[in-house]
Amino acid sequence: MSTAEVETRVRELEPELVAIRREIHQHPELTFELDRTPRIVADRLAAAGWEVETDIGGQGVVGILHGSRPGKVLAIRPDMDALPFPDWKKVPYASQTPDVMHACGHDAHTAIGIGIAEILANMRDQFAGTVKLLFDPAEEAGGASEALGLPPCGPKALRADGVLENPKVDALMGFHNLPEIPVGQVWVRPGVIFTGYDIISVEVTGKETHAARRHQGKDAILAASQVIQTLYGAGSRVAPNNQVFSLNVGLLEGGKDYNLIPSTVKMKGSVRCGDLDTRAQLSERLAALVESSAESADCSADFTLTRGNPPVVNDPALASLVHATASGILGTDNAVMMDAPLLIGDTFCFLAEGVPSVYWLFGSGNADRGITYPLHHSLYDLDEACIGHALRVAVEASLAYLNDS
């Protein structure tokens, strides 16, 4: 099937996919609580002729479609879950569920996945091999969910339920919208595209006393402030020059009253690193910096690093395939090969372990229409034209991979 024919099919299907996206946006469902969305997906895939399995990896849906002859197996991961945010948008399709919203665009990703299913179902005589659609019910849980007392995130649960086997997956594709990218563009990168993140926790211990007898205590707040300064300057000490690195402290707790020197201060934050070797050594290196910083204020500190999402790492050949596909469809100026990874994470990484994979970004922002709010914001929205653009790239890249072109 030529690019022109795929484009015609996408244009015919696009209004229906926009309607599906809006329906899902109006009825968002939180991680681990999906019901309506998986039923929409399963019904559409079954009607299109896919083999469908439900309740995989929790509330996930898996579709399988065989081409006209044997070949490779390609898996594609769309995600379905929403976030616990209020929807502040004044639009007809705003969330009808209080304090729950699709603030990350998984509603559009689900619609794109349905579009892939319906187009490829009409083309099974034109490609070799097998396509698996893995509709992820719990991407937003994060890689540290189990350490926080929650079930495993969707990709871990999907993998545990065997979605990469029977038939064995040869390659994996994922995609995500990004409002910072103008609609009509695709970004990709060989190697690390997302740094992922790890969670850091520090407990500083001193000695409590009254503020009038400061000399008799050990000021945990003073020590904590020095620890924070040390952590914020840690990049130059632990990461190679020119490597992407970021660290923040987002939670700080300590003290009982205004006139006491507290004995304990706790803090929590995240660290993101684009270098895989550096990430492996972060716990030891940061612990040493934290301990020495606290000791300089006559206090002690316990440092813990909890693994969150590992980096998302793209197979170079698959990244080149997506870039070439996007260039042919959207134009060379709209297909961007990124210079550096982004300081974000996605649990796609847990599906991608040991599997040649590609994760790419498509633009969903439109400054002329005021669609500029970032992901995970209560005013987030997307330019729905991105659905058609992403669908064309996903279908064409899938066909190119399966047919070895």
Salt bridges, closest charged atoms under 4 A:
GLU7 OE2 - ARG11 NH2 2.53
GLU7 OE1 - ARG392 NH2 3.50
GLU16 OE2 - ARG44 NH2 2.60
GLU23 OE2 - ARG36 NH2 2.99
ASP35 OD2 - ARG39 NH2 3.07
GLU51 OE2 - HIS66 NE2 3.43
ASP79 OD2 - ARG77 NH2 3.65
ASP79 OD2 - HIS106 NE2 3.22
ASP79 OD1 - HIS109 ND1 2.70
ASP81 OD1 - HIS106 ND1 3.04
ASP87 OD2 - HIS25 NE2 3.39
ASP87 OD1 - LYS89 NZ 2.87
ASP107 OD2 - ARG21 NE 2.94
ASP107 OD2 - HIS25 ND1 2.66
GLU118 OE2 - ARG44 NH2 2.79
ASP136 OD2 - ARG77 NH1 2.93
GLU139 OE1 - HIS106 NE2 3.83
GLU140 OE2 - HIS106 NE2 3.55
GLU140 OE2 - HIS376 NE2 3.51
GLU146 OE1 - LYS156 NZ 2.92
GLU165 OE2 - LYS168 NZ 3.92
ASP198 OD1 - ARG279 NH2 2.82
ASP198 OD2 - ARG307 NH1 2.79
GLU208 OE1 - LYS256 NZ 3.20
ASP219 OD2 - ARG214 NH2 2.68
ASP346 OD1 - ARG77 NH2 2.97
ASP381 OD1 - ARG21 NH2 3.02
ASP383 OD1 - ARG369 NH1 3.36
GLU384 OE2 - ARG21 NH1 2.82
GLU384 OE1 - ARG22 NH2 2.75
ASP404 OD1 - LYS72 NZ 2.54
